[in-house]
Amino acid sequence: MRTAIVQIGTSRFLQAHADLFISEALERGEAAGRITIVQTTGSAERAGRLLALAAPGGFPVVVRGLEAGCEINRSQQVTSVARALSTTTDWAEVMRIVVEEAEILISNTGDTGYRVDADSPEQTVPASFPGKLLLLLHARYKANGRPLTMLPCELVSRNGDVLKALMLSLQDGRIGDPAFANWLDTKVIWANTLVDRIVSEPIEPAGAVAEPYALWAIEQQPGLSLPCKHPNVLLVSDLTPYEKLKLHILNLGHTVLADIWLKQKRPDAETVRDILGVTEIRSTLLGIYETEVIPAFAANGLGAEAKAYVTATLERFDNPFLDHRMRDIANHHAEKLVRRIVDFSAWSPTIAMPKLMEIANAL
């Protein structure tokens, strides 16, 4: 079977996000095709995952949480994966599929996925994701040069632009072919994307538990191919509003709660749901949303969108099935204060933010 979509990465996030969306779209005849999943590490604990991902009956995704005030708890089988391969043992076949079959590449390689410092000239298959991707694209260029769409799902702002710049730099240093560089620049569509879904736990050997809320926003550009049509997949003219909503409502809310948790030295095992069960703390967060956050978005023409996103965010925070621990959210707190609060104030300087700036000024 030909697979139009090649997914680099086996994360539980992609299982409950892209893989699920494509599976649902295939049932309606609205997907580009099925998926070849590629594992990029030789991790022993993930070896069994490959067989389970491509099992004929699929793998389960359980969706649990609140949606429009209703409790959701459903399970469904994801059957969009046709093959699951490893770059450690199946490199030649992975290369063949990318050269001959792929129309769309999807990646989700973690927080350090774009680092290349582990690569060395002696390696037949580079250790890094960018190093592997460069060789795969070079093989396609040499074989047929057909265009394709790259959809990075790493949590990096303007991830398509960042990955493109990295690949052009790697090409210059490792291959040095101006014609190949031109192909990378003009024939590969490097899409900027934003993904948003809390995937709280894995199901072994494959599958995941996720919240109902899900978003895959993809910035439009000429020549771009979508993997599927789906209510949670949005083709947008500009990602900026979606980035701002996520960063300065969902993430900012987490940071406000983390600041309270740290200052009050609250219980180590406390979750987001637990802390919002304290009336005074919930009122504090709601007050910040209502008097500082939503007005700032309104000043930028996004007032209605912000109100709707606050409502959705509070449902996500109240998810009765999700134990999102405050100690995890409080990691790297000082860095998060800058991106989520200080930068927010700079984005909307005409709106007073006394409560938020009191938090930020404690740096």
C-alpha positions as CSV (number, residue, x, y, z in Angstrom):
1,M,0.0,0.0,0.0
2,R,1.3,3.5,-0.9
3,T,1.3,5.9,2.0
4,A,1.0,9.6,1.0
5,I,1.8,10.7,4.6
6,V,5.1,9.9,6.4
7,Q,5.1,10.8,10.1
8,I,8.5,11.2,11.8
9,G,8.0,10.5,15.5
10,T,5.9,8.0,17.4
11,S,4.8,10.3,20.3
12,R,1.6,9.8,22.1
13,F,0.7,13.3,21.2
14,L,0.7,12.5,17.5
15,Q,-1.2,9.3,18.2
16,A,-4.1,11.3,19.8
17,H,-3.7,14.3,17.3
18,A,-2.7,13.9,13.7
19,D,-3.1,10.1,13.6
20,L,-6.6,10.3,15.1
21,F,-7.7,13.2,12.8
22,I,-6.5,11.4,9.7
23,S,-8.2,8.2,10.8
24,E,-11.5,10.0,11.2
25,A,-11.1,11.7,7.9
26,L,-10.3,8.4,6.1
27,E,-13.7,7.1,7.2
28,R,-15.3,10.0,5.2
29,G,-12.9,9.8,2.3
30,E,-11.4,13.2,3.2
31,A,-7.7,12.3,3.9
32,A,-4.7,12.3,1.6
33,G,-4.0,8.7,2.5
34,R,-2.7,6.4,5.2
35,I,0.5,6.9,7.2
36,T,3.9,5.4,7.5
37,I,5.2,6.2,11.0
38,V,9.0,6.4,11.4
39,Q,10.7,5.9,14.8
40,T,13.9,7.9,14.9
41,T,15.5,6.5,18.0
42,G,16.7,3.0,18.9
43,S,14.9,3.1,22.2
44,A,14.3,-0.4,23.4
45,E,11.1,0.5,25.3
46,R,9.6,1.8,22.1
47,A,10.3,-1.3,20.0
48,G,7.0,-3.0,20.8
49,R,5.2,0.2,20.0
50,L,5.9,-0.1,16.2
51,L,4.0,-3.4,15.9
52,A,1.1,-2.0,17.9
53,L,0.9,1.2,15.9
54,A,0.5,-0.7,12.7
55,A,-1.8,-3.5,14.0
56,P,-4.7,-4.3,11.6
57,G,-7.2,-3.3,14.3
58,G,-5.6,0.0,15.1
59,F,-4.8,1.4,18.5
60,P,-7.0,3.1,21.1
61,V,-7.3,6.8,21.9
62,V,-9.5,7.6,24.9
63,V,-10.9,11.2,25.0
64,R,-11.9,12.3,28.5
65,G,-12.9,15.7,29.8
66,L,-15.5,18.5,29.6
67,E,-16.9,19.8,26.3
68,A,-19.6,22.5,26.3
69,G,-20.3,21.6,29.9
70,C,-20.8,17.9,29.3
71,E,-18.6,15.1,30.5
72,I,-16.9,13.2,27.7
73,N,-15.5,9.7,28.1
74,R,-15.1,7.8,24.8
75,S,-12.7,5.4,23.2
76,Q,-12.0,4.9,19.5
77,Q,-9.6,2.9,17.4
78,V,-7.1,4.8,15.2
79,T,-6.6,2.9,11.9
80,S,-4.8,5.4,9.8
81,V,-1.3,3.8,10.2
82,A,-0.3,1.4,7.5
83,R,3.3,0.8,8.5
84,A,5.6,1.6,11.4
85,L,9.3,1.5,10.7
86,S,12.6,2.4,12.5
87,T,15.5,4.4,11.1
88,T,17.8,2.1,13.0
89,T,16.7,-1.1,11.3
90,D,14.7,0.0,8.2
91,W,16.6,3.0,6.9
92,A,16.6,1.9,3.2
93,E,12.9,1.3,3.3
94,V,12.2,4.6,5.0
95,M,14.2,6.3,2.3
96,R,12.3,4.5,-0.5
97,I,9.0,5.5,0.9
98,V,10.0,9.2,1.3
99,V,11.3,9.1,-2.3
100,E,8.6,7.2,-4.0
101,E,5.4,7.6,-2.0
102,A,5.3,10.7,0.3
103,E,3.4,13.8,-0.5
104,I,3.3,15.1,3.1
105,L,5.8,14.8,6.0
106,I,4.7,15.3,9.6
107,S,7.1,15.6,12.5
108,N,7.0,15.8,16.3
109,T,10.4,15.3,17.8
110,G,10.3,16.8,21.2
111,D,11.8,19.9,22.8
112,T,15.3,19.3,21.5
113,G,14.3,17.9,18.2
114,Y,16.1,20.5,16.1
115,R,19.5,20.0,17.7
116,V,22.2,18.5,15.5
117,D,25.2,18.4,17.8
118,A,25.0,14.6,18.2
119,D,25.7,14.0,14.5
120,S,29.1,12.9,13.3
121,P,30.6,12.4,9.8
122,E,31.1,8.7,10.6
123,Q,27.4,8.0,10.9
124,T,25.6,6.4,8.0
125,V,22.3,7.5,9.5
126,P,22.7,10.8,11.5
127,A,21.6,10.8,15.1
128,S,19.5,14.0,14.8
129,F,16.1,14.4,13.2
130,P,17.3,17.3,11.0
131,G,20.3,15.2,9.9
132,K,18.0,12.3,8.9
133,L,15.6,14.6,7.2
134,L,18.3,16.2,5.1
135,L,19.4,12.8,3.7
136,L,15.8,11.8,3.0
137,L,15.0,15.0,1.2
138,H,18.3,14.8,-0.7
139,A,17.5,11.3,-1.9
140,R,14.1,12.5,-3.1
141,Y,15.7,15.4,-4.9
142,K,18.1,13.2,-6.7
143,A,15.5,10.6,-7.6
144,N,12.6,12.7,-8.9
145,G,12.6,16.1,-7.3
146,R,8.8,16.0,-6.8
147,P,7.5,18.8,-4.4
148,L,6.1,17.9,-1.0
149,T,4.7,19.6,2.1
150,M,6.5,19.5,5.4
151,L,4.3,20.0,8.5
152,P,6.4,20.3,11.7
153,C,4.5,20.0,14.9
154,E,7.2,20.9,17.3
155,L,6.3,23.6,19.8
156,V,8.5,26.2,18.2
157,S,7.2,29.5,17.1
158,R,7.1,29.7,13.3
159,N,8.4,26.1,13.2
160,G,8.3,25.8,9.5
161,D,10.4,28.9,9.0
162,V,12.9,27.7,11.7
163,L,13.2,24.2,10.2
164,K,13.7,25.5,6.7
165,A,16.5,27.8,7.8
166,L,18.1,25.0,9.7
167,M,17.9,22.6,6.7
168,L,19.4,25.2,4.3
169,S,22.2,25.8,6.7
170,L,22.8,22.0,7.1
171,Q,22.7,21.6,3.3
172,D,25.3,24.3,2.9
173,G,27.6,22.6,5.5
174,R,27.1,18.9,4.7
175,I,26.2,18.7,1.0
176,G,27.0,22.0,-0.6
177,D,24.8,21.7,-3.7
178,P,23.3,25.0,-4.8
179,A,20.7,23.2,-7.0
180,F,19.6,21.1,-4.0
181,A,19.4,24.2,-1.9
182,N,17.1,25.8,-4.5
183,W,14.9,22.8,-4.5
184,L,14.6,22.9,-0.7
185,D,13.8,26.6,-0.9
186,T,11.2,26.4,-3.7
187,K,9.8,22.9,-4.0
188,V,9.4,21.9,-0.3
189,I,6.5,23.7,1.4
190,W,7.7,24.4,4.9
191,A,4.4,25.1,6.7
192,N,4.2,27.0,10.0
193,T,1.8,25.1,12.4
194,L,0.4,25.3,15.9
195,V,-0.8,22.3,17.7
196,D,-2.8,22.3,21.0
197,R,-4.1,19.3,22.9
198,I,-3.2,17.9,26.3
199,V,-2.4,14.2,25.9
200,S,-2.1,13.2,29.5
201,E,-0.9,9.6,29.4
202,P,0.1,6.7,27.1
203,I,-1.7,3.5,26.7
204,E,0.7,0.6,26.3
205,P,1.9,-0.6,23.8
206,A,0.3,2.1,21.7
207,G,-2.5,4.6,22.2
208,A,-3.1,7.6,24.5
209,V,-5.5,9.4,26.7
210,A,-6.4,13.0,25.7
211,E,-8.7,15.9,26.5
212,P,-11.6,16.7,24.1
213,Y,-10.1,20.1,23.1
214,A,-7.8,19.8,20.0
215,L,-6.4,22.2,17.4
216,W,-4.1,21.9,14.5
217,A,-3.7,25.3,12.9
218,I,-1.8,25.4,9.6
219,E,-0.7,28.6,7.9
220,Q,-1.7,28.9,4.3
221,Q,0.8,29.3,1.5
222,P,0.8,28.4,-2.2
223,G,1.3,24.8,-3.0
224,L,0.5,23.5,0.5
225,S,-1.2,20.1,0.8
226,L,-3.3,19.2,3.8
227,P,-3.3,15.7,5.3
228,C,-7.0,15.7,5.8
229,K,-10.2,17.7,6.2
230,H,-11.2,17.8,9.8
231,P,-13.1,20.1,12.2
232,N,-9.9,20.4,14.4
233,V,-7.6,21.2,11.4
234,L,-7.8,24.8,10.5
235,L,-6.1,26.4,7.4
236,V,-5.5,30.0,8.4
237,S,-4.0,33.1,6.8
238,D,-2.0,34.0,9.9
239,L,-1.0,31.9,12.9
240,T,-0.3,34.9,15.2
241,P,-3.8,35.1,16.8
242,Y,-3.8,31.4,17.6
243,E,-0.3,31.6,19.1
244,K,-1.3,34.6,21.2
245,L,-4.5,33.0,22.5
246,K,-2.7,29.8,23.5
247,L,0.4,31.6,25.0
248,H,-1.4,34.5,26.8
249,I,-4.6,32.7,28.0
250,L,-3.9,28.9,28.5
251,N,-0.2,29.2,29.2
252,L,-0.5,32.5,31.1
253,G,-3.2,31.0,33.3
254,H,-0.9,28.1,34.1
255,T,1.8,30.6,35.1
256,V,-0.5,32.7,37.3
257,L,-1.5,29.5,39.1
258,A,2.1,28.4,39.4
259,D,3.1,31.7,40.9
260,I,0.4,31.3,43.6
261,W,1.4,27.7,44.2
262,L,5.1,28.6,44.6
263,K,4.4,31.7,46.9
264,Q,2.0,29.9,49.1
265,K,4.1,26.7,49.3
266,R,1.1,24.7,48.4
267,P,1.0,20.8,48.5
268,D,3.5,19.1,46.2
269,A,0.8,16.8,44.7
270,E,-1.7,19.6,44.0
271,T,-3.1,19.6,40.5
272,V,-4.6,22.4,38.3
273,R,-8.1,21.2,39.1
274,D,-7.3,21.1,42.9
275,I,-5.9,24.6,43.1
276,L,-8.9,26.0,41.1
277,G,-11.1,24.4,43.7
278,V,-10.0,27.0,46.1
279,T,-12.6,29.8,45.7
280,E,-10.2,32.7,46.3
281,I,-7.6,31.4,43.8
282,R,-10.2,30.8,41.2
283,S,-11.6,34.3,41.7
284,T,-8.1,35.7,41.3
285,L,-7.5,34.0,37.9
286,L,-11.0,34.9,36.7
287,G,-10.4,38.5,37.7
288,I,-7.1,38.6,35.7
289,Y,-8.8,37.1,32.7
290,E,-11.7,39.5,32.8
291,T,-10.0,42.8,33.7
292,E,-6.6,42.4,32.1
293,V,-6.4,39.6,29.5
294,I,-9.6,39.9,27.6
295,P,-9.3,43.7,27.3
296,A,-5.8,43.4,25.9
297,F,-7.0,41.0,23.3
298,A,-10.0,43.3,22.5
299,A,-7.5,46.1,22.0
300,N,-5.9,44.0,19.3
301,G,-9.2,43.1,17.6
302,L,-9.6,39.6,19.3
303,G,-12.0,40.3,22.1
304,A,-14.6,37.7,21.1
305,E,-12.0,35.1,20.3
306,A,-10.4,35.7,23.7
307,K,-13.7,35.3,25.6
308,A,-14.4,32.0,23.8
309,Y,-10.9,30.7,24.5
310,V,-11.1,31.6,28.2
311,T,-14.3,29.6,28.4
312,A,-12.6,26.6,26.7
313,T,-9.5,27.0,28.9
314,L,-11.4,26.9,32.1
315,E,-13.1,23.7,31.0
316,R,-9.7,22.2,30.2
317,F,-8.4,23.3,33.6
318,D,-11.5,21.7,35.3
319,N,-11.1,18.3,33.4
320,P,-12.1,15.7,36.1
321,F,-10.0,13.1,34.4
322,L,-6.7,15.1,34.1
323,D,-4.2,15.2,36.9
324,H,-2.0,18.0,35.7
325,R,0.4,18.6,38.6
326,M,1.4,22.2,39.6
327,R,5.0,21.2,40.3
328,D,5.4,20.3,36.6
329,I,3.8,23.5,35.5
330,A,6.1,25.5,37.8
331,N,9.3,24.3,36.1
332,H,11.3,27.2,34.5
333,H,8.9,29.7,36.1
334,A,11.1,32.7,35.6
335,E,11.5,32.1,31.9
336,K,7.8,31.6,31.5
337,L,7.0,34.9,33.3
338,V,8.8,36.7,30.6
339,R,7.2,35.0,27.6
340,R,3.7,34.8,29.0
341,I,3.3,38.0,31.0
342,V,6.0,40.6,30.2
343,D,5.7,40.0,26.4
344,F,1.9,40.1,26.7
345,S,2.1,43.6,28.3
346,A,4.5,44.7,25.5
347,W,2.0,43.4,22.9
348,S,-0.8,45.5,24.3
349,P,0.8,48.5,26.1
350,T,-2.3,50.6,26.3
351,I,-4.1,48.2,28.7
352,A,-3.3,48.4,32.4
353,M,-2.2,45.0,33.9
354,P,-1.6,45.7,37.6
355,K,-2.1,42.2,38.8
356,L,0.0,40.6,36.1
357,M,2.8,43.1,36.4
358,E,2.9,42.5,40.1
359,I,3.6,38.9,39.4
360,A,6.1,39.7,36.7
361,N,7.9,42.3,38.8
362,A,8.7,39.7,41.4
363,L,11.4,38.4,39.1
